[in-house]
Amino acid sequence: MPPDVDQLIDTLAGLLRDFGRHSFDLERVEARKTQTLFDQWAQHLLTGIEAPGQAPAGGPRQHAALRAGFVAHRKQEQTEFTQSRDALRDVVWMFVSSVNREVVAERTEDATLSRSLSALGTTLQTAGTGDLRRLALEAVKQVHDVLDARRARQRKHVAELGERLEALGSQLEVARRDSTIDALTQLYNRRAFDEQLGRAAELAALREGGAALLMIDLDHFKQINDTRGHPCGDAVLKAVAHALVRVFKRRSDFLARFGGEELVALVRDVTPAEALTLGERAREAVASLTVGAEGGPVRVTVSCGVASWALGESGADWLARADAALYRAKAAGRNRVAT
């Protein structure tokens, strides 16, 4: 019995849609763009509408172009997956190698120090009174030299590992899927932020600081919803999110909707002064907005709390300090930045 062509086309279109729905971010293509692309291809197969990037509608189905596009996308996925896997493997082996070198070095140092102290003990038994102080100082110096070398070596290994982990993190950063993206603002959502906060604190510990958390809250937002309606409030939130994306634009910057009218930014490799400057830039970017909405334009301001990561601090404590700084900014009159 010959196959049902329509059924085959329906199945192929369904496979294309499923592929797009379950895609992931690539370096130059976000997952949601991939989903849109393959939805368009599926629709092209089903209805004959214009194929993505192909000739106008009305011609034959672009099967060859579809196959070429699908293969190119799969090759890109394979390349980036292989690169990420290799980078992760390199980090693991770097860690193993660092631990191994440290163990070997410590064994050598301990053996050398043990021999020296043993010889020193023998010498002390026959040394005169005048030599005792000199010999004791030499022993103390030997121990200090070994400990200083060990600490310096460990700091170097931790710094190297931290740099590799940070580079890997930028390759394997949280995928932009529906589960981690806020539907209204298209920023990361609270779930993604909660995951990223712990990672940021761990990376800051490895790098010994240089990270900051900024909590940003729209001033008097409830009044906008109450007097102008929720569609207007949604338009304001989207405009503010778009403005903040232009402020926190580095690849390593992480911007999310924390909840309601609160947004939050995690930034790395910044001093406390630079973090405060970013907060001011965010405040100014929003203050300069004029949001078009039904009933007339809307102006809005934000308050911002800035907290630079403190040594040994957990993600929860870091967040609490940023929240307290935001409260101080609001208590001081709003439309300002506080630490």
C-alpha positions in Angstrom: 0.0 0.0 0.0 1.6 3.4 -1.0 2.4 5.8 1.8 0.0 8.6 2.4 1.9 11.7 1.3 -0.1 14.1 3.4 0.6 12.0 6.4 4.3 12.0 5.7 4.3 15.8 5.3 2.4 16.2 8.6 4.9 13.9 10.4 7.8 15.8 8.9 6.3 19.2 9.9 5.7 17.8 13.4 9.3 16.7 13.7 10.5 20.1 12.6 8.4 21.8 15.2 9.6 19.4 17.9 13.2 20.0 16.9 12.7 23.8 17.2 10.8 23.5 20.5 13.6 21.4 22.1 16.6 23.3 20.6 19.1 25.1 22.8 21.1 28.3 22.5 24.1 28.5 20.2 26.8 31.1 20.2 25.1 33.2 17.5 21.6 31.8 17.5 19.2 31.9 20.5 16.9 28.9 21.0 13.7 30.8 20.5 15.0 32.0 17.0 15.7 28.4 16.1 12.2 27.5 17.2 10.7 30.3 15.0 12.8 29.2 12.1 11.7 25.6 12.1 8.1 26.6 12.8 8.3 28.6 9.6 9.8 25.6 7.7 7.0 23.4 9.1 4.4 25.9 7.9 6.0 26.1 4.5 5.7 22.3 4.1 2.1 22.3 5.2 0.7 25.3 3.4 3.3 26.4 0.8 3.9 29.8 2.4 7.2 31.5 1.7 10.1 29.4 3.0 12.6 31.2 5.4 15.1 33.0 3.3 13.9 31.5 0.0 11.9 32.5 -3.0 8.4 34.0 -2.6 5.4 31.8 -2.0 3.7 30.0 -4.9 6.6 27.9 -6.1 7.4 24.3 -5.3 8.3 23.1 -1.8 11.9 24.0 -1.0 13.0 20.5 0.2 16.7 20.8 -0.8 16.9 24.2 1.0 15.2 22.7 4.1 17.7 19.8 4.2 20.7 22.1 3.7 19.5 24.4 6.5 18.8 21.5 8.9 22.2 19.9 8.2 24.0 23.2 8.7 22.2 23.8 12.0 23.0 20.3 13.3 26.7 20.7 12.3 26.8 24.0 14.3 25.2 22.2 17.3 27.7 19.4 17.1 30.6 21.8 16.9 29.6 23.8 19.9 28.7 20.7 21.9 32.1 19.2 21.2 33.8 22.5 22.1 31.9 22.7 25.4 32.6 19.0 26.2 36.3 19.5 25.5 36.4 22.6 27.6 34.7 20.9 30.5 37.1 17.9 30.1 40.1 20.3 30.1 38.9 22.0 33.3 38.5 18.6 35.0 41.9 17.4 34.0 43.4 20.8 35.0 41.9 20.3 38.4 43.3 16.7 38.7 46.7 17.9 37.4 46.8 20.8 39.9 45.9 18.5 42.8 48.5 15.9 41.7 51.2 18.6 41.4 50.3 19.9 44.8 50.4 16.5 46.4 53.8 15.7 44.8 55.2 19.1 45.8 54.0 18.8 49.4 55.5 15.3 49.7 58.9 16.6 48.4 58.8 19.7 50.7 57.7 17.6 53.7 60.5 15.1 53.1 63.1 17.9 52.7 61.8 19.7 55.8 61.8 16.4 57.8 65.4 15.7 56.9 66.4 19.3 57.7 64.7 19.2 61.1 66.1 15.8 61.9 69.6 17.0 61.2 68.9 20.2 63.2 67.7 18.1 66.1 71.0 16.1 66.1 73.0 19.3 65.9 71.1 20.9 68.8 72.2 18.0 71.1 75.8 19.0 70.7 75.5 22.7 69.9 76.9 25.3 72.3 74.7 27.9 74.0 75.7 30.6 71.6 74.5 28.5 68.6 71.1 27.6 69.9 69.4 30.9 69.0 70.9 30.9 65.5 69.8 27.3 64.9 66.3 28.0 66.2 65.9 31.0 63.8 67.1 28.9 60.9 64.5 26.2 61.7 61.7 28.8 61.9 62.8 30.4 58.6 62.8 27.0 56.9 59.2 26.3 58.0 58.0 29.7 57.0 59.6 29.4 53.5 57.9 26.1 52.9 54.5 27.4 54.1 54.8 30.6 52.0 55.7 28.7 48.9 52.8 26.3 49.5 50.3 29.2 49.9 51.6 31.0 46.8 51.3 27.8 44.8 47.8 27.2 46.0 46.7 30.7 45.2 48.1 30.4 41.7 46.3 27.0 41.1 43.0 28.4 42.4 43.3 31.5 40.2 44.0 29.4 37.1 41.1 27.1 37.9 38.8 30.0 38.5 39.7 31.6 35.1 39.0 28.3 33.3 35.7 27.7 35.1 34.6 31.3 34.3 35.5 30.7 30.6 33.6 27.5 30.6 30.6 29.1 32.4 30.3 31.6 29.5 30.1 28.7 27.1 27.6 26.7 29.2 25.5 29.6 30.6 21.9 29.0 31.4 19.9 28.1 28.2 17.3 30.6 27.2 14.3 28.3 27.4 10.7 29.0 28.3 11.5 27.7 31.9 14.1 30.4 32.5 12.8 33.4 30.5 10.2 35.9 31.7 7.5 36.0 29.1 6.8 39.7 29.4 10.3 41.3 29.6 12.2 38.5 27.8 14.8 38.7 30.6 15.8 35.7 32.7 13.2 34.9 35.3 13.5 34.3 39.1 14.3 30.6 38.7 17.3 31.3 36.4 18.4 34.1 38.8 18.3 31.8 41.9 20.6 29.3 40.0 22.9 32.0 38.8 23.3 33.7 42.2 24.9 30.6 43.8 27.2 30.2 40.8 28.2 33.9 40.9 29.1 33.6 44.6 31.2 30.5 44.0 33.1 32.2 41.1 33.6 35.3 43.2 35.1 33.1 45.9 37.5 31.6 43.4 38.4 35.0 42.0 38.6 36.6 45.4 35.9 39.2 44.7 35.1 41.5 41.8 31.4 40.7 41.6 28.4 42.9 42.4 24.6 42.4 42.7 22.2 45.3 41.8 18.6 45.2 42.8 16.4 47.6 40.8 12.8 48.5 41.6 10.4 50.7 39.7 9.2 53.6 41.8 5.4 53.9 42.4 4.7 51.2 39.9 1.4 50.3 41.6 0.1 53.7 40.8 0.7 53.2 37.1 -1.2 49.9 37.2 -4.0 51.5 39.3 -4.4 54.7 37.3 -3.4 53.7 33.7 -4.2 50.0 33.7 -2.1 46.8 33.5 -1.4 47.0 29.8 0.3 50.3 30.4 2.2 48.8 33.3 3.3 45.9 31.1 4.5 48.4 28.4 6.5 50.3 31.1 8.2 47.1 32.3 9.2 46.0 28.8 10.6 49.5 28.1 12.6 49.5 31.3 13.9 46.0 30.6 15.0 47.0 27.2 16.8 50.1 28.6 18.6 48.0 31.2 19.8 45.5 28.6 21.7 48.4 27.0 23.4 49.2 30.3 24.3 45.6 31.3 25.5 44.6 27.9 28.6 42.5 28.5 28.4 38.8 27.8 29.1 38.0 31.4 26.3 40.4 32.7 23.2 38.6 34.0 19.9 40.5 34.0 16.7 39.0 35.3 13.2 39.9 36.4 13.2 39.2 40.1 9.5 39.5 40.6 6.7 42.1 40.0 8.4 45.4 39.2 11.8 44.3 40.7 14.8 43.5 38.4 18.2 42.3 39.4 21.7 42.3 37.7 24.7 40.2 38.5 28.0 41.6 37.2 31.5 40.3 37.4 35.0 41.8 37.3 33.9 45.2 38.7 35.1 47.2 41.7 32.6 48.6 44.2 33.0 52.0 42.6 32.4 50.6 39.1 29.3 48.7 40.4 28.0 52.0 41.8 28.6 53.7 38.5 26.6 50.9 36.7 23.7 51.5 39.2 23.7 55.3 38.3 23.8 54.5 34.6 20.8 52.2 35.0 18.9 54.9 37.0 19.7 57.5 34.4 18.7 55.2 31.5 15.3 54.6 33.0 14.8 58.3 34.0 15.4 59.4 30.4 12.6 57.0 29.1 9.3 58.2 27.7 7.0 55.2 27.3 4.3 55.6 24.8 0.9 54.2 26.0 -2.8 54.6 25.5 -3.8 57.8 27.3 -0.5 59.6 26.9 3.2 59.0 27.5 4.5 57.7 30.9 7.7 58.6 32.7 9.1 56.3 35.4 12.1 56.2 37.7 13.9 53.4 39.6 15.7 53.0 42.9 18.7 50.8 43.0 20.6 48.9 45.7 24.2 47.8 45.1 26.1 45.2 47.0 29.6 44.0 46.1 30.3 40.4 47.1 32.1 40.1 50.5 34.7 37.3 51.1 33.0 34.2 52.4 29.5 35.5 51.8 26.7 33.1 50.7 24.4 33.9 47.9 21.5 34.4 50.3 23.4 36.9 52.5 24.6 38.7 49.4 21.0 39.1 48.2 19.9 40.3 51.6 22.5 43.1 51.6 21.5 44.2 48.1 17.8 44.2 49.2 18.7 46.3 52.3 20.6 48.7 50.0 17.5 49.0 47.8 15.4 49.7 50.9 17.8 52.5 51.9 17.5 54.0 48.4 13.7 54.1 48.6 13.7 55.4 52.1 16.0 58.3 51.1 13.4 59.5 48.5 13.6 57.1 45.5 15.1 57.6 42.1 18.6 57.1 43.6 21.3 54.5 44.1 22.4 53.3 47.6 25.0 50.8 48.9 
